[in-house]
Amino acid sequence: MIHGETVHSPLPMDLPWWMPDHFVFFGVLYIVLGVLGVALTVTVLQSLRDAKKAGH
């Protein structure tokens, strides 16, 4: 990737990780998406557990 060229894909293997601005932006983006994904998974699992407990 040439300096100043736009990112063609947000996939990790397509990013120029050697550019500090891309590294920081996409690093933070992937961390936030990961935390949201874990929180959503925990919420769904707790809801299923509570529904199962209330269903008996």
Sequence and secondary structure as in RCSB ss.txt:
>XXXX:A:sequence
MIHGETVHSPLPMDLPWWMPDHFVFFGVLYIVLGVLGVALTVTVLQSLRDAKKAGH
>XXXX:A:secstr
  TT   S  SGGGS TTSHHHHHHHHHHHHHHHHHHHHHHHHHHHHHHHHHHHT 
